[in-house]
Amino acid sequence: MTKFTNPAIVQADLTILLEVNNPLYAEARDALAAFAELVKSPEHIHTYKISPLSLWNAAAAGHSVAHVKQTLKRFSRYDLPPNVLRDIDDYMSRYGRIKIERGSAPTELLLTVDDPMLLTELIHHEQVRDFLGKPASDKSCSVNAGSRGALKQALIKIGYPAQDLAGYTPGAPLPMSMRAKTRTEEKAFAVRDYQRASADTFHASGGSSGGSGVVVLPCGAGKTIVGITVMSLVQSHTLILCPNVVAVRQWIRELLERTTLTEDQVGEYTGENKSIRPVTVATYQILTYRKKKGGEFPHFPLLNNPDWGLIVYDEVHLLPAPVFRATAELQARRRLGLTATLVREDGLETDVFTLIGPKKYDVPWKVLEGQGWIAPAECIEVRCPLPGDMRVHYAMSDDREKFRMASENIEKEALTRALLERHPNDQVLIIGQYLNQLDILAERFDIPLITGKTPTKRREELYGQFRDGKINRLIVSKVGNFAVDLPDASVMIQVSGTFGSRQEEAQRLGRVLRPKADGRGAFFYSLVTADSKDQDFAANRQLFLVEQGYRYTITTAQELAGKAPVPAEAVQT
C-alpha cells in the first residue's frame, strides 16, 4: 500500500478525516484513539479532533511526541501540515513543564518550572498569582496552603497542565489482601492481566506514595476488581463513591467476596444507612443532598475524614459538579476514577483531568473482546416511520416536543414484540427514557419494570431473579444505565435514549457485554423513528459505538419484520 492509499487526511485545523472502507481503517482507528477524539461518524468518512486535552491525556499515559507524530505520518495520505507538527510539539511539551512538588518542610508545597521566565509570567498572571506565595528560587515558588486543586484548575485554563508530584497522605492503615477463592462459593479467582496492569500503573504514578488518575475500561471488564486491586496496593482506609444504592451494595458484595475484609470493616453510607467504617461506600446523591437550594451540603464532612488514604470515584464521568468543588480541596488524597468513557455531556472533562487526575490506563473495547474478556456485540439501529396521523402535529411542534414524540413512537411497540419473538430464550433488557412508554410496554408484554421509584429491595429482588434465570425479560428506566451487574443479559432493546448522550450509549451497551458461559455474542438494538429528531440524536450516540470499533448496522422495521438479511448498505465501522 502506497502513501496515497493511506486512510487518513490530517488537516491544518487539527482534524483528521479517516476513510472507513480502507484496509488500514481498524488499525488507524485504534492508534488515533490514544490522542484524538472522534467527533463525527457518517457512513464513509469519520472525523477526529486533536485537542490540547487529548494530547495532555496522551502525554500523561506515557505516549511521546515522537509516537504521536509517527502515528500520523504512518496513516496519513498526504504530508502533515507544518502547523500540526508544531502544535503537537507545543501542547505535549507543556505537560510536565510545571510541577507541584513537596518542599523541605513536611507541609510545604512548591511550584517548579523549567524556565525562569515562565515562573515570572505565572507569578504575575491574574488567574494564577493569588494561589502562589514567595519565590524559593528562580525556578520555584511556594504554593499557598489549601490551594493545590484551585492552582491546578487555574493553570490548565491558561494552557499549562500541572504535573502533580507532591504525593499523598497515607491515611489510616488497613491491612487487606485479595482472596484466591471467593468467600461463599469458594470459586477460584484471579485478577486478570489488564486489571493488574491498570492498578499497577495507577499506583506507580506520582512516586512511591501512589498516584491519582483515571482508568478507562469497558463495562463488563471488571472495573470494580481494578478498584479493589488498587486498595490492596494502597492498604489504607478507603472511601468509594458510586452513582446509586444498587452499585453501593454490589461494591460491598464484591469486597466481601474477593478480599480478606470482614463485614465490620465495610460500611454503607446512603440515604438508607449511614455507617462509616474503614472502607465506606457512599452514593453521589447523599453527598450532594441539601435541605434547600443554596444551602449547605451536610454530608460533605464525609469527604474530609482524615483517615481516607484513597478515594475511588466509580463512573467518574457522572461526578456531580458540587463533588468536583469539594474534590479541589482533597488533592492530598489518592484519587482513582473508574469509567468506560471520559466523555461528559457537561463538558467537564478538563475538571476530571485536573481534580481526579489524567488518564492512566485505557484498553480498547475490541481488544478485550478479541481476548474473550467481554462478549462480541452486534449493534443494530432499527428505523420505523412516524404514524401518518402524527406527522402534522410533529411538524408544528418545537424541538423538545418533536424528540419526545419520536422517542415514544407507538410503532416501537410492534418492533419490540418482533425482537422479543426473535430472541425467545435470551436474557433481554428493555431500556428507555420515558416512563409512560415503559409502563405501556411492561403492561403489554407482562414484563417487570424497574424505575427510580422502585424500592431498592424490590430492585435487588428483580435483578436477582434475572441473574438466576427465574425471569428472562426485564424493563428498566435510566436507573439501569449504571453499575448493574447482570452477567447473563445478552440482548438490549433501547426504545428511547437521552438526546445524544454518548456516555449513556456506552453504559447501555455495557449491560450486555459480560462474557457468556456458552460463548454467545450480544445484541444491542436501538429503535429510532426515521427522519426525526430521534434519528438526529441517535447519530451522535452512535459515535461511541463507532469509536470503540463496533459494526453498526442500520435496518428498517419492514426488513426486521420479514427477518431480512442485513442490507448491503449497512454501516461498517
C-alpha positions in Angstrom: 0.0 0.0 0.0 1.4 3.4 -1.1 1.2 6.5 1.0 -1.5 7.8 -1.3 -3.8 5.0 -0.4 -3.5 5.5 3.4 -6.8 6.0 5.2 -6.2 9.4 7.0 -6.1 13.0 5.9 -4.7 15.3 8.5 -5.9 18.9 8.2 -4.4 22.1 9.4 -7.2 22.8 11.8 -6.2 19.6 13.8 -9.0 17.5 12.4 -8.4 14.1 10.9 -10.6 12.6 8.2 -10.5 8.8 8.3 -11.7 6.6 5.4 -13.8 3.8 6.7 -13.6 1.5 3.7 -9.9 1.2 3.8 -7.8 -1.9 4.7 -5.9 0.1 7.4 -9.0 1.7 8.9 -9.3 -0.5 12.1 -5.6 -0.2 12.8 -5.6 3.5 12.3 -8.8 4.0 14.4 -7.2 2.2 17.4 -4.0 4.2 17.1 -5.7 7.6 16.8 -7.9 6.9 19.8 -4.8 7.4 22.0 -4.5 11.1 21.3 -7.6 12.2 19.3 -11.3 12.4 19.8 -14.0 11.1 17.4 -16.4 13.9 16.7 -18.4 12.7 13.6 -19.1 9.2 12.2 -21.1 9.2 9.0 -21.0 6.1 6.8 -17.8 6.6 4.8 -15.6 9.3 6.5 -15.1 9.7 10.2 -13.8 12.9 11.7 -11.3 13.0 14.7 -10.1 16.1 16.5 -6.8 16.6 18.2 -7.2 18.9 21.2 -4.9 20.1 23.9 -6.7 17.9 26.4 -6.4 14.8 24.2 -2.7 15.4 23.8 -2.2 16.0 27.6 -4.0 12.8 28.4 -1.8 11.0 25.8 1.3 12.5 27.4 0.1 11.5 30.9 -0.5 8.0 29.7 3.1 7.7 28.5 2.8 8.5 24.8 5.7 10.6 23.4 5.6 13.4 20.9 7.6 11.2 18.5 5.0 8.4 18.9 2.1 10.8 18.0 3.9 12.2 15.0 4.9 8.8 13.8 1.4 7.5 14.0 0.0 10.4 12.0 2.8 10.0 9.4 2.2 6.3 9.1 -1.5 6.6 8.3 -1.7 10.0 6.6 -2.3 10.1 2.9 -0.5 13.4 2.4 2.3 15.2 4.1 1.4 16.6 7.5 0.7 20.3 7.7 3.6 22.0 9.5 1.4 23.8 12.0 0.0 20.4 13.2 3.5 19.2 14.0 4.3 22.5 15.8 1.0 22.3 17.8 1.8 18.7 18.9 5.2 19.8 20.0 3.8 22.8 21.8 0.9 21.2 23.6 2.5 18.0 24.6 5.7 19.7 25.8 3.5 21.8 28.2 2.7 18.7 30.2 5.4 18.4 32.8 6.9 21.9 32.4 5.1 22.9 35.6 5.3 20.6 38.6 3.8 20.7 42.0 6.3 19.1 44.5 6.9 18.8 48.2 9.3 21.4 49.8 11.8 20.8 52.5 9.2 21.2 55.3 6.5 18.5 55.7 3.6 20.7 54.8 5.4 22.9 52.2 4.4 22.7 48.6 6.4 24.2 45.7 5.6 25.0 42.1 8.6 24.3 40.0 9.1 25.2 36.3 11.8 24.6 33.7 12.3 28.2 32.7 12.7 31.3 35.0 10.7 33.4 32.5 7.7 31.0 32.8 7.8 31.5 36.6 7.8 35.2 36.2 4.8 35.0 33.9 2.9 32.8 36.3 3.6 35.0 39.4 2.2 38.0 37.5 -0.7 36.2 35.8 -4.1 37.4 37.2 -5.6 33.9 37.1 -2.7 32.3 38.9 -0.9 34.7 41.2 -3.4 34.6 44.1 -2.5 30.9 44.6 1.2 31.4 44.7 3.5 32.5 47.6 7.0 33.8 47.7 9.7 32.7 45.2 12.0 29.9 46.5 14.4 30.1 43.6 14.5 31.4 40.0 12.5 28.3 39.0 10.2 27.7 42.0 7.9 29.4 44.4 5.7 28.3 47.3 2.1 27.3 46.9 -0.5 28.9 49.3 -1.8 26.3 51.8 -5.1 24.7 50.6 -4.7 26.0 47.0 -3.3 22.8 45.4 -6.5 22.0 43.5 -7.5 25.6 42.7 -4.0 26.2 41.4 -4.2 23.2 39.0 -7.5 24.4 37.7 -6.2 27.9 37.1 -3.1 26.6 35.3 -4.9 24.3 32.9 -7.3 27.2 32.0 -4.3 29.2 30.8 -2.9 26.2 28.9 -0.4 24.7 31.3 -1.5 21.5 32.9 0.5 20.9 36.1 2.1 17.5 36.8 1.3 16.9 40.5 4.2 15.1 42.2 3.6 16.3 45.7 2.5 12.9 46.9 -0.4 12.0 49.2 -1.3 11.5 52.8 -1.0 7.8 53.7 -4.3 7.7 55.5 -5.1 5.2 58.3 -3.6 1.8 57.6 -5.8 -1.1 56.6 -4.1 -4.5 56.0 -6.1 -6.4 53.4 -5.4 -8.8 50.5 -7.2 -10.4 47.6 -8.6 -14.0 48.0 -7.5 -16.8 45.8 -11.1 -18.1 46.1 -14.4 -16.3 46.6 -15.7 -16.4 50.2 -19.1 -18.0 49.8 -18.8 -20.2 46.7 -15.0 -20.9 47.0 -14.6 -20.4 43.3 -11.1 -19.8 42.0 -10.4 -16.2 41.5 -7.5 -14.4 39.8 -7.0 -10.8 38.8 -6.8 -10.5 35.0 -3.6 -9.2 33.4 -5.1 -6.0 32.2 -6.7 -5.4 35.6 -3.4 -5.9 37.4 -1.6 -3.7 34.8 -4.1 -0.8 35.2 -3.9 -1.0 39.0 -0.1 -1.1 39.0 0.1 1.8 36.5 -2.1 3.9 38.8 -0.2 3.0 41.9 3.2 3.7 40.4 2.2 7.2 39.3 3.2 10.1 41.4 6.1 8.4 43.0 6.4 5.8 45.7 3.4 7.2 47.6 0.9 6.1 44.9 -1.0 8.2 42.4 -4.1 9.8 41.1 -5.8 9.4 37.8 -8.5 7.6 35.7 -8.6 4.1 34.5 -10.8 3.6 31.4 -12.1 0.1 30.8 -15.3 -1.2 29.1 -18.4 -2.0 31.0 -18.2 -5.7 31.9 -14.4 -5.7 32.0 -14.3 -5.6 35.8 -13.5 -2.0 36.9 -14.6 -2.9 40.4 -11.8 -5.5 40.5 -9.4 -2.8 39.4 -10.5 -0.6 42.3 -10.2 -3.5 44.8 -6.7 -4.3 43.5 -5.7 -0.7 44.0 -7.0 -0.9 47.5 -4.8 -4.0 48.2 -1.8 -2.0 46.9 -2.6 1.2 48.9 -3.5 -0.7 52.2 -5.4 2.3 53.7 -8.9 3.4 54.7 -10.9 4.0 51.6 -14.0 5.9 50.5 -15.8 4.6 47.4 -18.3 6.9 45.7 -21.0 5.3 43.4 -23.9 6.5 41.3 -26.7 4.7 43.2 -27.5 2.4 46.1 -27.6 -0.8 43.9 -24.0 0.0 42.9 -23.0 0.6 46.6 -24.3 -2.8 47.5 -22.6 -4.5 44.6 -19.3 -3.0 45.7 -19.8 -4.2 49.2 -20.7 -7.7 47.9 -17.6 -7.8 45.8 -15.3 -6.5 48.6 -16.6 -9.2 51.0 -16.4 -12.0 48.4 -13.0 -11.3 47.0 -10.9 -9.8 49.8 -10.0 -10.6 53.4 -12.1 -7.6 54.6 -14.8 -8.5 57.1 -18.3 -7.2 57.4 -17.4 -4.9 60.4 -14.8 -3.2 58.2 -17.1 -2.3 55.3 -19.9 0.3 55.7 -22.7 1.7 53.6 -23.3 5.4 53.6 -26.6 6.2 51.7 -30.0 7.7 52.3 -31.0 4.4 53.9 -27.9 3.6 56.0 -25.1 5.8 57.3 -22.3 3.7 58.7 -18.7 4.9 58.5 -16.1 2.1 58.5 -12.5 1.6 57.4 -14.0 1.1 53.9 -17.1 3.2 53.3 -19.2 3.0 50.2 -21.4 6.0 49.5 -23.6 7.5 46.7 -23.0 10.8 44.9 -26.6 11.6 45.8 -26.1 11.5 49.5 -23.0 13.8 49.2 -25.0 16.4 47.1 -28.1 16.3 49.3 -29.1 19.6 50.9 -32.4 20.7 52.5 -32.8 23.7 50.4 -31.3 25.2 47.2 -28.3 27.2 48.1 -27.9 25.6 51.5 -25.1 23.6 53.0 -24.2 20.1 52.0 -24.5 18.3 55.3 -22.7 15.2 54.2 -19.6 16.8 52.8 -17.6 16.2 56.0 -17.5 12.5 55.0 -15.1 13.5 52.2 -12.8 15.3 54.7 -12.4 12.4 57.0 -8.6 12.4 57.7 -8.4 8.6 57.7 -9.0 8.2 53.9 -5.9 7.3 52.1 -7.8 6.6 48.9 -11.0 7.9 47.3 -12.5 5.8 44.5 -14.9 7.6 42.1 -16.9 4.9 40.3 -18.4 6.1 37.0 -16.3 9.2 37.2 -18.0 10.7 34.1 -21.1 11.1 36.3 -19.3 13.0 39.1 -21.7 15.9 40.1 -20.3 19.5 40.0 -20.6 20.0 43.8 -18.3 17.0 44.3 -15.8 18.4 41.9 -15.7 21.5 44.0 -15.2 19.5 47.2 -12.5 17.4 45.4 -10.5 20.5 44.7 -9.7 20.5 48.4 -8.8 16.8 48.5 -5.7 16.9 46.4 -3.6 15.3 49.2 -5.6 12.1 48.9 -5.0 9.4 46.3 -7.9 9.6 43.8 -8.9 6.8 41.4 -11.5 7.4 38.8 -13.1 4.4 37.1 -15.1 4.8 33.9 -16.0 3.3 30.5 -15.7 6.6 28.7 -14.2 10.0 29.5 -16.9 11.8 27.5 -19.0 14.0 29.8 -22.2 15.6 28.5 -21.5 18.8 30.6 -18.0 19.3 29.0 -16.2 19.0 32.3 -13.5 16.6 31.0 -10.9 19.2 31.9 -12.0 19.1 35.6 -11.7 15.3 35.6 -8.2 15.6 34.3 -7.2 18.3 36.8 -9.0 17.3 40.0 -9.2 13.5 39.7 -6.2 13.0 37.5 -5.2 12.3 33.9 -6.0 9.1 32.1 -3.6 6.4 33.3 -4.8 3.3 31.5 -7.1 2.6 28.6 -7.8 -0.6 26.7 -9.9 -0.5 23.5 -13.2 -2.5 23.8 -12.4 -4.6 20.8 -9.1 -5.7 22.2 -10.7 -7.2 25.3 -13.4 -8.7 23.1 -10.7 -10.4 21.0 -9.2 -11.8 24.2 -12.6 -13.2 25.3 -13.0 -10.9 28.3 -16.1 -9.2 27.0 -18.8 -10.6 24.7 -18.7 -9.8 21.0 -21.6 -7.5 20.2 -23.7 -6.7 17.1 -25.2 -3.1 17.2 -28.3 -2.6 15.1 -30.3 0.5 14.6 -33.9 -0.2 13.5 -35.7 2.7 11.9 -39.5 2.9 11.9 -41.8 5.6 10.4 -43.9 8.0 12.5 -47.6 7.2 12.1 -49.3 9.3 9.4 -51.8 10.9 11.8 -49.0 12.3 14.0 -46.9 13.9 11.2 -48.8 17.2 11.2 -48.6 17.6 15.0 -44.9 16.6 14.8 -44.2 19.2 12.1 -45.8 22.0 14.2 -44.0 21.2 17.5 -40.9 22.6 19.0 -37.6 20.6 19.0 -38.0 19.2 22.5 -41.6 18.0 21.8 -40.5 16.6 18.5 -37.9 14.5 20.2 -40.3 13.2 22.8 -42.9 12.3 20.2 -40.4 10.5 18.1 -38.9 8.7 21.1 -42.4 7.5 22.2 -43.4 6.5 18.7 -46.1 3.8 19.1 -44.6 1.9 16.2 -41.8 0.9 18.5 -44.2 -1.4 20.4 -44.5 -3.7 17.3 -40.7 -3.6 16.9 -40.2 -4.6 20.5 -42.6 -7.5 20.0 -40.8 -8.7 16.9 -37.4 -8.6 18.7 -38.8 -10.5 21.7 -40.0 -13.1 19.3 -36.6 -13.2 17.6 -34.9 -13.9 21.0 -37.3 -16.1 22.9 -34.7 -17.8 25.0 -32.3 -15.0 25.6 -32.0 -12.7 28.7 -33.4 -9.5 27.3 -33.3 -6.0 28.8 -35.6 -3.3 27.5 -34.5 0.2 28.5 -35.8 3.7 27.8 -36.0 7.3 28.9 -39.8 7.9 29.2 -41.8 6.3 32.0 -45.1 6.4 30.2 -43.6 4.4 27.3 -42.1 1.9 29.7 -45.3 1.5 31.6 -47.2 0.6 28.4 -44.5 -1.9 27.3 -44.5 -3.5 30.8 -48.3 -3.9 30.7 -48.5 -5.0 27.1 -45.8 -7.7 27.4 -46.3 -8.6 31.1 -42.6 -7.8 32.0 -41.4 -6.5 35.4 -40.4 -2.8 35.4 -37.8 -1.0 37.4 -37.8 2.8 37.7 -36.3 5.3 40.1 -39.4 4.9 42.2 -38.9 1.2 42.6 -37.8 0.5 46.2 -34.2 -0.7 46.5 -35.2 -4.0 48.0 -37.6 -4.7 45.1 -34.9 -3.7 42.5 -32.5 -6.1 44.1 -35.1 -8.9 44.1 -35.8 -8.4 40.4 -32.1 -8.1 39.4 -31.5 -11.3 41.5 -34.4 -13.2 39.6 -32.9 -12.0 36.3 -29.4 -13.2 37.3 -30.8 -16.6 38.5 -32.7 -17.1 35.2 -36.1 -17.1 37.0 -37.2 -14.3 34.6 -35.6 -13.6 31.3 -37.3 -10.3 30.5 -36.8 -7.0 32.4 -37.7 -3.4 31.6 -35.6 -0.7 33.2 -35.6 3.1 33.1 -32.4 5.1 33.0 -31.6 3.7 36.5 -30.4 0.7 34.6 -27.7 2.6 32.8 -25.1 2.3 35.5 -23.5 -0.2 37.8 -26.0 -3.1 37.3 -24.3 -6.5 37.3 -26.4 -8.7 35.1 -23.8 -11.0 33.5 -26.3 -13.2 31.5 -28.0 -10.3 29.8 -27.4 -10.9 26.0 -29.9 -8.6 24.3 -30.6 -4.9 24.9 -33.5 -3.2 23.3 -33.2 0.6 23.6 -36.6 2.1 22.9 -35.5 5.7 23.7 -32.4 7.5 24.7 -31.3 10.7 26.4 -30.8 13.1 23.4 -27.3 12.4 22.1 -25.6 11.0 25.1 -22.5 9.1 24.2 -21.8 8.2 27.8 -25.3 6.7 28.1 -24.7 4.6 25.0 -21.5 3.3 26.5 -23.3 2.2 29.7 -26.2 0.7 28.0 -24.1 -1.4 25.6 -22.0 -2.4 28.6 -25.1 -4.1 30.3 -24.9 -6.9 27.7 -21.1 -7.3 27.3 -20.3 -9.7 30.2 -18.8 -12.8 28.6 -21.4 -15.6 28.3 -20.7 -19.2 29.6 -21.6 -20.6 26.2 -19.5 -18.0 24.2 -22.6 -16.4 22.7 -22.4 -12.8 21.5 -24.6 -9.9 22.4 -27.2 -7.8 20.5 -27.8 -4.1 21.1 -30.9 -2.9 19.3 -31.7 0.9 19.1 -35.2 1.7 18.0 -35.3 5.0 16.2 -38.0 7.0 14.4 -36.8 7.7 10.9 -36.3 11.2 9.6 -36.9 12.8 13.0 -35.1 14.4 16.0 -34.8 10.8 17.4 -32.7 9.8 14.4 -30.6 13.0 14.6 -29.6 12.3 18.3 -29.1 8.6 17.6 -26.4 9.6 15.1 -24.5 11.3 17.9 -25.0 8.4 20.3 -23.6 6.1 17.5 -20.3 8.0 17.8 -19.4 5.9 20.9 -20.1 2.6 19.2 -18.1 3.6 16.2 -15.2 4.9 18.4 -14.9 1.5 20.0 -14.8 -0.4 16.7 -18.3 -1.9 16.6 -20.1 -2.8 13.4 -23.2 -0.6 13.4 -25.9 -1.9 11.1 -28.9 0.3 10.1 -32.1 -1.6 9.0 -35.8 -0.8 8.8 -38.9 -2.1 10.6 -40.0 -3.8 7.3 -36.8 -5.7 6.9 -36.9 -6.7 10.6 -40.5 -7.9 10.3 -39.5 -10.0 7.3 -36.4 -11.2 9.1 -34.5 -10.0 6.0 -30.7 -10.4 5.9 -28.5 -7.5 6.9 -28.7 -5.0 4.0 -25.6 -4.4 1.9 -25.7 -0.7 2.8 -25.1 -1.4 6.5 -22.7 0.9 8.1 -19.4 -0.9 8.5 -17.4 0.7 11.3 
